[in-house]
């Protein structure tokens, strides 16, 4: 037998062994696939986590879409300029972080229209104080192949919690029929993702939305779900409308205190502020607590942390973040008057003009009108919605 014949026989033997090995490998893969498909640890849509059967129930919700909101922007003071003009002539002692333009309270909308599909979604009133709110979030339903346990889907959902500076939250339809945050031990038949459409600084834009959809599809594939993505044009319109409202109501009111004599020594000043009830914050600012874990208003010394003296203090109220019932403006003025007596100072506006009682009363009336506009838009000042939008 020649060397050529021996080589051909050897090559043939190797080929036969390779074919047999390949077939065995394919058989092994198919068997594993079948075993996974019929594995006993799959979630049963008709069973609770403890193994007891449940009655399938899905809520039927009647959510009436409200008309979209038109532009509403606060006017702290008469003769406020248009949005594309610099703010001027505002009442003494006021600061507005957003664009200001004149707008009557009668122009305030009844509500903001929710964006995105809302089939089987909780009504806005039920979610006003929860993680996902159709009034300010773009809702994206996630249809599950079957019931899913929170333990299995939470790791995937944790991968997508923010787009840009917009937070993303999730809720699930539990087998009990209630929508709730996704938790370990829960069993859910449907999911909803909600991305906040606006913040204090920006609205959700096309690039962010495209990234959201791409990443959400990847998460959905991982948990066995199919997202129902809303139309981008509609979502962008809702986002811009919501941000216009936020920008128009991003109002801050300030009261300045000026020393009547030499600058205040910081060592003496800190003691006086603590006696007045202020807490020191890590950034060197002082905060007046509201008694419920929140902040009524803040105070700035207008100098760096290492400064020894200052001759000017500024009390600042973040108007949309304080509920009317707490009377943040009244409390701030009261604190300012108390400090004037303690420190021998005067209340002045940004132009060093004295703040008269009549001026303060006028501003207080405008604050009430501002709160009325926010109530009319279903975003009451100090509410969870307002705190999310103006955080």
VOGU-3710 file (C-alpha; in Angstrom, 3 decimals, decimal comma):
1> xxxxxxxxxx> 0,000/0,000/0,000  1,472/3,292/-1,093  1,947/6,416/0,986  -0,812/8,154/-1,029  -3,299/5,443/-0,215  -2,396/5,567/3,479  -2,855/9,366/3,510  -6,276/9,084/1,843  -7,429/6,436/4,304  -6,268/8,583/7,258
11> xxxxxxxxxx> -7,976/11,681/5,895  -11,178/9,717/5,365  -11,082/8,452/8,930  -10,642/11,964/10,294  -13,567/13,191/8,176  -15,867/10,409/9,423  -14,937/11,086/13,043  -15,591/14,822/12,484  -19,046/14,169/11,029  -20,005/11,888/13,909
21> xxxxxxxxxx> -18,750/14,433/16,482  -20,664/17,260/14,815  -23,888/15,236/14,796  -23,456/14,371/18,471  -22,889/18,046/19,320  -26,024/19,094/17,447  -28,001/16,388/19,205  -26,704/17,619/22,564  -27,730/21,228/21,758  -31,213/20,185/20,708
31> xxxxxxxxxx> -31,686/18,144/23,883  -30,610/21,062/26,077  -32,950/23,393/24,221  -35,888/21,079/24,821  -34,953/20,705/28,487  -34,884/24,488/28,917  -38,202/24,880/27,143  -39,891/22,444/29,501  -37,956/23,351/32,631  -40,053/23,298/35,779
41> xxxxxxxxxx> -38,837/26,692/37,063  -40,853/28,728/34,525  -43,318/31,188/36,017  -46,947/30,115/35,883  -49,294/32,985/35,083  -52,033/31,344/37,171  -49,912/30,789/40,262  -48,827/33,109/43,040  -45,233/33,044/44,332  -46,412/30,774/47,184
51> xxxxxxxxxx> -47,968/28,275/44,749  -51,630/29,117/45,362  -53,831/29,652/42,292  -55,120/33,122/41,533  -57,951/34,480/39,511  -56,811/36,270/36,362  -57,983/39,813/36,447  -57,021/42,812/34,357  -58,266/46,309/35,169  -60,450/48,182/32,726
61> xxxxxxxxxx> -59,554/51,837/32,995  -61,270/54,803/31,424  -58,644/57,497/30,962  -59,852/60,595/29,227  -57,097/62,503/27,466  -57,203/66,171/28,270  -56,427/68,879/25,743  -52,752/69,815/25,375  -51,516/72,685/27,441  -50,787/75,999/25,849
71> xxxxxxxxxx> -47,867/78,153/26,951  -48,359/79,430/30,473  -45,636/81,472/32,083  -45,721/83,372/35,355  -45,602/87,126/35,584  -44,228/88,229/38,900  -45,037/91,894/38,535  -46,704/94,066/35,923  -45,319/94,716/32,499  -43,294/91,453/32,335
81> xxxxxxxxxx> -41,317/91,153/29,082  -41,855/88,596/26,382  -39,993/85,290/26,566  -37,357/86,411/24,067  -36,626/89,676/25,911  -34,558/90,150/29,068  -36,566/90,315/32,265  -36,818/93,831/33,570  -39,051/95,768/35,892  -39,758/92,782/38,128
91> xxxxxxxxxx> -40,894/93,587/41,662  -38,141/94,335/44,117  -36,564/91,328/45,705  -37,698/88,793/43,093  -35,571/86,459/40,984  -36,929/84,310/38,175  -34,790/81,403/36,970  -37,029/80,768/33,967  -38,028/82,954/31,033  -40,703/85,422/32,077
101> xxxxxxxxxx> -43,621/86,656/30,008  -47,004/88,112/30,844  -49,826/85,597/31,081  -53,157/85,793/32,832  -54,366/83,056/35,127  -57,328/82,504/32,790  -54,909/81,159/30,184  -53,787/78,347/32,474  -54,758/74,920/31,142  -57,022/72,525/32,973
111> xxxxxxxxxx> -54,302/69,879/32,754  -51,395/68,633/30,725  -52,180/65,872/28,249  -50,413/62,573/29,000  -48,134/61,171/26,304  -47,774/57,623/25,047  -50,130/54,630/25,007  -52,226/54,266/28,144  -54,017/50,971/27,510  -54,423/49,209/30,849
121> xxxxxxxxxx> -52,338/51,951/32,472  -53,262/53,416/35,838  -55,217/56,673/35,791  -53,159/59,830/36,384  -54,910/60,491/39,711  -53,865/57,052/40,969  -50,245/57,589/39,978  -49,794/61,239/40,925  -47,689/60,278/43,949  -45,959/57,233/42,456
131> xxxxxxxxxx> -42,867/56,543/40,410  -44,533/56,611/37,002  -46,967/59,404/36,153  -48,588/59,648/32,700  -48,887/63,417/33,086  -45,131/64,005/33,069  -43,740/60,684/31,818  -43,743/59,121/28,366  -45,360/55,757/29,056  -44,099/52,710/27,141
141> xxxxxxxxxx> -46,049/49,474/27,736  -44,011/46,252/27,792  -46,083/43,201/26,835  -44,725/40,070/28,530  -44,779/36,577/26,989  -46,058/35,297/30,319  -46,059/36,111/34,000  -42,640/37,225/35,226  -41,197/37,390/38,703  -39,638/40,624/39,944
151> xxxxxxxxxx> -36,491/38,762/40,996  -35,825/37,775/37,376  -36,603/41,059/35,614  -35,177/43,594/38,089  -31,502/43,026/37,129  -32,318/43,789/33,485  -34,429/46,844/34,345  -31,645/48,235/36,530  -29,508/48,553/33,394  -31,727/51,366/32,105
161> xxxxxxxxxx> -32,560/53,952/34,765  -31,688/57,241/33,059  -31,458/58,820/29,607  -29,481/62,051/29,685  -30,764/63,739/32,834  -34,225/62,149/32,517  -35,034/59,420/35,066  -36,735/56,172/33,987  -39,011/54,184/36,283  -40,995/50,968/35,924
171> xxxxxxxxxx> -44,252/49,615/37,297  -45,893/46,232/36,837  -49,428/44,849/36,788  -49,372/42,352/39,639  -51,422/39,159/39,550  -53,618/40,834/42,175  -54,723/43,316/39,505  -52,881/46,322/40,992  -50,121/48,360/39,374  -47,101/48,653/41,636
181> xxxxxxxxxx> -43,332/49,239/41,574  -41,350/46,146/40,545  -40,159/44,352/43,679  -38,522/41,077/44,582  -41,163/38,433/45,194  -43,758/40,108/42,973  -45,338/38,434/39,935  -46,340/40,645/37,001  -48,304/40,085/33,815  -47,607/43,478/32,228
191> xxxxxxxxxx> -45,026/46,227/32,640  -44,916/49,961/32,001  -41,750/52,004/31,564  -41,937/55,745/32,102  -39,291/58,288/31,085  -39,684/61,822/32,432  -40,307/64,138/29,485  -38,811/67,303/30,963  -36,612/68,578/33,748  -35,775/72,032/34,990
201> xxxxxxxxxx> -33,098/72,386/32,310  -34,186/70,471/29,195  -36,948/68,593/27,418  -36,607/65,014/26,202  -35,135/65,307/22,696  -34,974/63,125/19,591  -31,496/61,751/20,296  -32,394/60,803/23,861  -35,641/59,204/22,735  -33,891/57,182/20,033
211> xxxxxxxxxx> -31,329/55,964/22,554  -34,141/55,101/24,969  -35,977/53,010/22,370  -32,813/51,156/21,327  -31,757/50,331/24,870  -35,291/49,513/25,986  -35,654/46,987/23,156  -32,469/45,284/24,368  -33,826/45,150/27,924  -37,165/43,871/26,634
221> xxxxxxxxxx> -35,462/41,071/24,692  -33,639/40,054/27,860  -36,835/39,720/29,918  -39,035/38,348/27,163  -41,155/41,438/26,524  -42,253/43,511/23,546  -42,318/47,333/23,913  -45,152/49,364/22,381  -43,176/52,468/21,435  -45,163/55,736/21,083
231> xxxxxxxxxx> -44,722/57,896/18,007  -41,655/60,109/18,362  -43,318/63,201/16,895  -46,130/63,066/19,452  -43,754/62,447/22,334  -41,487/65,336/21,312  -44,484/67,655/21,120  -45,614/66,654/24,610  -42,073/67,017/25,949  -41,688/70,540/24,551
241> xxxxxxxxxx> -45,085/71,570/25,919  -44,231/70,240/29,358  -40,823/71,922/29,362  -42,401/75,224/28,327  -44,599/74,973/31,409  -41,616/74,120/33,617  -39,512/76,973/32,225  -42,391/79,398/32,639  -42,929/78,422/36,273  -39,307/78,063/37,348
251> xxxxxxxxxx> -39,578/81,013/39,714  -37,420/81,901/42,683  -38,021/84,791/45,056  -35,208/86,431/46,979  -34,937/88,828/49,904  -31,577/90,482/50,604  -30,267/91,577/53,977  -27,588/94,269/54,114  -25,540/95,215/57,140  -26,215/98,703/58,517
261> xxxxxxxxxx> -22,673/98,882/59,871  -19,444/96,941/59,344  -19,571/93,497/57,678  -20,728/90,626/59,853  -18,067/88,260/61,176  -18,808/84,761/59,897  -18,230/83,196/63,325  -20,886/85,460/64,849  -23,176/85,119/61,857  -23,257/81,312/61,909
271> xxxxxxxxxx> -24,362/81,309/65,537  -27,146/83,796/64,802  -28,367/81,736/61,847  -28,436/78,539/63,876  -30,443/80,275/66,609  -32,891/81,402/63,923  -33,450/77,745/62,966  -31,221/77,354/59,897  -29,316/74,147/59,154  -25,873/74,240/57,542
281> xxxxxxxxxx> -25,633/72,351/54,231  -22,461/70,722/52,827  -22,150/73,398/50,129  -21,972/76,158/52,747  -25,559/77,302/52,210  -28,085/77,387/55,006  -31,535/75,807/54,796  -34,675/76,430/56,794  -36,366/73,033/57,354  -40,116/72,754/56,869
291> xxxxxxxxxx> -40,577/70,270/59,723  -41,399/67,387/57,388  -37,974/66,541/56,003  -38,090/69,227/53,297  -36,764/72,755/52,871  -38,809/75,937/53,061  -36,123/78,304/51,770  -32,359/78,690/51,747  -29,880/81,402/52,700  -26,605/82,316/51,037
301> xxxxxxxxxx> -23,820/84,360/52,606  -22,681/85,458/49,112  -19,039/84,693/49,955  -16,762/81,675/49,652  -16,436/79,111/52,427  -13,107/80,538/53,592  -14,276/84,147/53,927  -14,143/85,809/57,346  -16,897/88,389/56,844  -19,871/89,280/54,672
311> xxxxxxxxxx> -22,098/92,326/54,490  -24,941/90,745/52,530  -27,227/87,740/52,948  -29,769/86,420/50,453  -32,806/84,364/51,408  -34,176/82,407/48,439  -37,533/80,630/48,009  -37,880/77,978/45,285  -41,562/78,761/44,692  -42,779/75,646/42,751
321> xxxxxxxxxx> -41,137/73,298/45,274  -42,981/74,563/48,363  -46,654/73,807/48,928  -48,938/76,834/49,442  -50,068/75,489/52,802  -46,534/75,952/54,138  -46,535/79,662/53,193  -42,887/79,646/52,183  -42,836/83,316/51,217  -44,451/84,437/54,469
331> xxxxxxxxxx> -42,033/82,290/56,491  -39,073/83,703/54,557  -40,130/87,305/55,172  -40,670/86,553/58,870  -37,180/85,023/59,117  -35,691/88,022/57,294  -37,311/90,452/59,722  -36,032/88,432/62,670  -32,483/88,506/61,275  -32,715/92,251/60,668
341> xxxxxxxxxx> -33,261/92,718/64,415  -30,603/90,195/65,418  -27,901/91,495/63,085  -28,697/95,215/62,727  -29,429/95,026/59,028  -31,976/96,127/56,436  -34,084/94,304/53,867  -33,246/95,492/50,353  -33,852/94,419/46,780  -31,220/93,671/44,144
351> xxxxxxxxxx> -30,837/97,398/43,490  -30,167/98,260/47,157  -33,628/99,791/47,527  -35,484/99,140/50,815  -38,187/96,468/50,656  -41,366/98,091/51,938  -44,267/96,196/53,489  -46,496/97,237/50,597  -44,069/95,719/48,098  -43,869/92,468/50,073
361> xxxxxxxxxx> -47,672/92,280/50,273  -47,886/92,750/46,493  -45,418/89,933/45,899  -47,339/87,685/48,312  -50,465/88,224/46,206  -48,569/87,308/43,044  -47,320/84,129/44,704  -50,938/83,112/45,341  -51,761/83,670/41,662  -48,721/81,601/40,729
371> xxxxxxxxxx> -49,947/78,728/42,890  -53,377/78,966/41,290  -51,822/78,530/37,832  -49,900/75,464/38,971  -53,044/73,958/40,498  -54,916/74,563/37,230  -52,248/72,558/35,374  -52,586/69,625/37,828  -49,015/70,224/39,021  -49,539/71,755/42,465
381> xxxxxxxxxx> -46,534/73,455/44,003  -44,738/71,178/46,449  -46,391/68,028/45,055  -44,477/64,947/43,940  -44,995/66,013/40,323  -43,600/69,473/40,973  -40,636/68,158/42,938  -39,784/65,752/40,110  -40,001/68,446/37,444  -38,191/71,158/39,385
391> x> -35,551/69,024/41,091
//
